[in-house]
Amino acid sequence: MKKILLLGYTLLMLHTGHAQKVIELARFSAPNATQAVAVDSLYFYAISNSKIVKHRKSDGIVVKEYTGSFKHLNSGIVLDEKLYCANTNYPELPMASSLEIFDPETLEHIGTHSFGMFVGSFTWIDRWKDDWYLMFVHYENYAQERGKGVEYSSLVWMDPQFRQQGAWVLPKTLVERLRPESISGGTFSKDGKLYLSPHHFEEIYVLQIPRQGYELEWLQTIPVPFEGQGIAWDTHQEGVMWGINRKKREVVCIKIQ
């Protein structure tokens, strides 16, 4: 069931001193919304460990479902009529990851790219200027690799053939904020800023790739009415972002102004 909220609220931005308005536009019941949400022009896709449920954006009605044998689907993004999902073996060790590709029309599984044991646990993917950007993270919980903590999380830049071109680490102050978890979702805005979501806080971190050096620049923090996990910009509506409330099993749509 769709619920439209007309309340808007002004939120103080950390790190910049600027205010930004966040308006909640809609909230849908989505029992499968435990890991992420992806979105296209007409539908949103509630993602859990091994299941994807396709809903109409207009009223939240379920139109199609997919259930597979995947261990831990983390996030999803619809690009060029394909649904790309990060997949890992979390919480197993050593960490292993793959990219799984679906047809968003039918939810048929149509492709895969395995990273095997790479530089962490794969949580999200996006494309910027024709190249891929992927986040591989580390934890300080029961899924921690020996000798590696949250500070080993990194954003990896790859070309269209998934050959690494570069990488950046998270700012130390953000690492301290995230511990013992890490970044669960992320996406680029049209101006090239990175919007990252944590595992369980109701906030979004805005960062940018530095002109020099190896550390991402943390610009601001936006409080939002959903708790981390995989997020998605709605490329068909200016400034509209989708996220999930894992505890309530809801998908939430907001506008950031």
C-alpha positions as CSV (number, residue, x, y, z in Angstrom):
1,M,0.0,0.0,0.0
2,K,1.3,3.4,-0.9
3,K,1.4,6.2,1.6
4,I,2.1,9.7,0.5
5,L,3.6,12.1,3.1
6,L,3.3,15.8,2.5
7,L,5.7,16.6,5.3
8,G,9.0,18.2,4.4
9,Y,11.8,18.9,6.8
10,T,14.9,20.9,6.7
11,L,18.0,19.0,7.8
12,L,21.3,20.4,8.9
13,M,24.2,19.1,6.9
14,L,27.2,18.0,8.8
15,H,30.7,19.1,7.6
16,T,29.4,22.0,5.3
17,G,27.1,24.0,7.5
18,H,24.5,24.1,4.7
19,A,20.9,23.1,5.0
20,Q,19.2,20.7,2.6
21,K,15.5,19.8,2.3
22,V,14.5,16.1,2.3
23,I,10.9,15.3,1.5
24,E,9.5,11.8,1.9
25,L,7.3,11.1,-1.1
26,A,6.1,7.5,-0.6
27,R,6.4,4.4,1.5
28,F,5.5,0.9,0.4
29,S,5.2,-2.4,2.2
30,A,7.8,-4.7,0.8
31,P,8.4,-7.9,2.8
32,N,11.4,-8.8,0.7
33,A,13.2,-5.4,1.3
34,T,16.0,-6.6,3.6
35,Q,19.1,-5.8,1.5
36,A,18.4,-3.1,-1.1
37,V,16.1,-1.5,-3.6
38,A,16.7,-0.8,-7.3
39,V,14.5,1.3,-9.5
40,D,13.7,2.1,-13.2
41,S,11.0,4.2,-14.9
42,L,8.0,2.1,-13.8
43,Y,9.1,-0.4,-11.2
44,F,11.1,-0.8,-8.0
45,Y,12.9,-4.0,-7.1
46,A,13.0,-5.2,-3.5
47,I,16.1,-7.3,-2.9
48,S,16.9,-9.8,-0.2
49,N,19.7,-12.4,0.0
50,S,18.4,-14.7,-2.7
51,K,15.2,-13.1,-3.9
52,I,14.1,-10.2,-6.1
53,V,10.5,-8.9,-6.0
54,K,9.4,-6.5,-8.7
55,H,6.8,-3.9,-7.7
56,R,4.9,-1.2,-9.6
57,K,6.1,2.3,-8.5
58,S,2.5,3.7,-8.9
59,D,0.9,1.5,-6.2
60,G,3.5,-1.0,-4.9
61,I,1.7,-4.0,-6.4
62,V,3.9,-7.1,-7.0
63,V,4.2,-8.0,-10.6
64,K,7.0,-10.6,-10.7
65,E,9.4,-12.5,-8.4
66,Y,12.7,-14.3,-8.7
67,T,14.2,-16.7,-6.2
68,G,17.7,-18.2,-6.7
69,S,20.5,-19.9,-4.8
70,F,22.6,-16.8,-4.2
71,K,24.2,-16.4,-0.7
72,H,23.9,-12.7,-0.1
73,L,22.7,-10.2,-2.8
74,N,23.8,-6.8,-1.5
75,S,22.4,-4.1,-3.8
76,G,21.1,-3.5,-7.3
77,I,21.1,-1.0,-10.1
78,V,19.2,-0.9,-13.4
79,L,21.4,0.3,-16.3
80,D,20.8,-0.2,-20.0
81,E,17.8,-2.5,-19.4
82,K,19.8,-4.8,-17.1
83,L,19.6,-5.2,-13.4
84,Y,23.1,-5.6,-11.8
85,C,23.4,-7.0,-8.3
86,A,26.4,-7.3,-6.0
87,N,26.7,-10.8,-4.5
88,T,28.9,-12.2,-1.8
89,N,29.3,-15.2,0.5
90,Y,28.9,-13.1,3.6
91,P,29.5,-14.0,6.4
92,E,31.7,-16.8,5.3
93,L,35.5,-16.4,5.1
94,P,37.5,-16.0,3.1
95,M,35.4,-13.3,1.4
96,A,34.3,-14.1,-2.2
97,S,32.2,-11.9,-4.5
98,S,30.5,-11.8,-7.9
99,L,28.3,-9.5,-10.0
100,E,25.0,-11.1,-11.1
101,I,23.0,-9.7,-14.0
102,F,19.2,-10.0,-14.5
103,D,16.7,-9.0,-17.2
104,P,14.5,-6.5,-15.3
105,E,11.5,-7.3,-17.5
106,T,11.4,-11.0,-16.7
107,L,13.8,-11.2,-13.8
108,E,15.6,-14.0,-15.6
109,H,19.3,-14.4,-14.6
110,I,21.3,-13.5,-17.8
111,G,24.9,-13.1,-16.8
112,T,27.6,-13.2,-14.1
113,H,31.2,-11.9,-13.5
114,S,33.1,-13.5,-10.6
115,F,35.7,-11.5,-8.7
116,G,36.6,-14.5,-6.5
117,M,38.6,-13.6,-3.5
118,F,39.4,-9.9,-4.2
119,V,40.0,-6.9,-1.9
120,G,36.9,-7.3,0.3
121,S,33.2,-8.1,0.3
122,F,31.4,-6.5,-2.7
123,T,28.5,-4.3,-1.6
124,W,27.5,-2.0,-4.5
125,I,28.2,-1.1,-8.2
126,D,27.5,2.0,-10.3
127,R,28.8,3.4,-13.6
128,W,30.3,6.9,-14.1
129,K,31.6,8.2,-17.4
130,D,31.4,4.7,-19.0
131,D,33.5,3.0,-16.3
132,W,32.5,0.9,-13.3
133,Y,32.9,1.8,-9.6
134,L,32.6,-0.9,-7.0
135,M,32.8,-0.9,-3.2
136,F,34.6,-3.8,-1.5
137,V,34.3,-3.6,2.3
138,H,35.6,-5.1,5.5
139,Y,33.9,-5.6,8.9
140,E,34.8,-5.9,12.5
141,N,32.2,-8.5,13.5
142,Y,31.9,-12.3,13.1
143,A,32.7,-11.8,9.3
144,Q,36.0,-10.1,10.0
145,E,39.1,-11.2,8.1
146,R,42.1,-11.7,10.4
147,G,44.1,-8.5,10.7
148,K,41.7,-6.4,8.6
149,G,39.2,-3.9,9.9
150,V,36.7,-1.4,8.4
151,E,39.7,0.8,7.3
152,Y,40.5,-1.8,4.6
153,S,37.2,-1.0,2.8
154,S,37.8,0.6,-0.6
155,L,36.1,2.1,-3.7
156,V,37.6,0.4,-6.8
157,W,37.5,2.0,-10.3
158,M,37.3,-0.5,-13.2
159,D,37.1,-0.1,-17.0
160,P,34.1,-1.7,-19.0
161,Q,36.0,-5.0,-19.0
162,F,36.4,-4.9,-15.2
163,R,40.1,-4.3,-15.3
164,Q,41.2,-2.2,-12.3
165,Q,42.2,1.4,-13.0
166,G,42.4,2.8,-9.5
167,A,41.1,2.7,-5.9
168,W,40.4,5.0,-2.9
169,V,40.0,4.3,0.8
170,L,37.3,5.8,3.1
171,P,38.2,8.9,5.3
172,K,39.4,7.9,8.8
173,T,36.7,9.9,10.4
174,L,34.0,8.0,8.4
175,V,35.7,4.7,9.3
176,E,35.3,5.5,13.0
177,R,31.6,6.4,12.4
178,L,30.9,3.1,10.6
179,R,32.7,0.6,13.0
180,P,32.0,-2.3,13.4
181,E,30.1,-2.2,10.1
182,S,30.9,-0.6,6.8
183,I,29.3,0.9,3.6
184,S,26.3,-1.1,2.4
185,G,25.1,0.9,-0.6
186,G,26.2,3.7,-2.9
187,T,25.6,5.5,-6.1
188,F,26.8,8.5,-8.1
189,S,24.8,11.7,-8.5
190,K,24.7,13.5,-11.9
191,D,27.4,15.9,-10.8
192,G,29.8,13.0,-9.9
193,K,29.3,13.1,-6.1
194,L,29.2,9.8,-4.2
195,Y,26.2,9.1,-2.1
196,L,27.0,6.2,0.3
197,S,24.7,4.5,2.8
198,P,25.9,2.7,6.0
199,H,24.7,-0.6,7.4
200,H,22.2,0.6,10.0
201,F,22.3,4.4,10.5
202,E,19.5,6.6,9.1
203,E,21.8,8.8,7.1
204,I,23.6,9.2,3.7
205,Y,27.2,10.3,3.3
206,V,28.2,12.6,0.4
207,L,31.7,12.2,-0.7
208,Q,33.8,12.9,-3.8
209,I,36.8,11.4,-5.5
210,P,39.9,13.5,-4.7
211,R,42.0,15.3,-7.3
212,Q,45.0,13.8,-5.7
213,G,45.8,11.1,-3.1
214,Y,44.1,7.9,-2.1
215,E,41.4,9.0,0.4
216,L,37.8,9.9,-0.6
217,E,36.7,13.4,0.6
218,W,33.7,13.4,3.0
219,L,31.6,16.5,2.2
220,Q,28.4,16.1,4.2
221,T,25.9,13.9,5.9
222,I,22.2,13.8,5.2
223,P,19.8,12.3,7.7
224,V,17.2,10.3,5.9
225,P,14.0,8.3,6.9
226,F,15.5,4.9,6.0
227,E,18.3,2.8,7.5
228,G,21.3,2.1,5.3
229,Q,21.6,-0.9,3.0
230,G,21.3,-0.6,-0.8
231,I,20.1,2.8,-2.2
232,A,19.2,4.0,-5.7
233,W,18.8,7.2,-7.5
234,D,15.6,7.4,-9.6
235,T,17.1,8.6,-12.9
236,H,13.6,9.4,-14.2
237,Q,12.8,11.9,-11.4
238,E,15.2,14.7,-10.5
239,G,16.6,14.4,-7.0
240,V,14.6,11.3,-6.1
241,M,16.3,8.5,-4.1
242,W,15.0,5.2,-2.9
243,G,16.0,3.2,0.2
244,I,14.7,0.6,2.5
245,N,13.6,0.3,6.2
246,R,14.8,-3.2,7.0
247,K,13.1,-3.4,10.3
248,K,9.7,-2.5,9.0
249,R,10.2,-4.2,5.6
250,E,9.4,-1.1,3.7
251,V,10.7,0.7,0.6
252,V,10.9,4.5,1.0
253,C,11.1,7.1,-1.7
254,I,12.5,10.6,-0.9
255,K,13.3,13.8,-2.7
256,I,16.6,15.6,-1.9
257,Q,16.6,19.3,-2.7
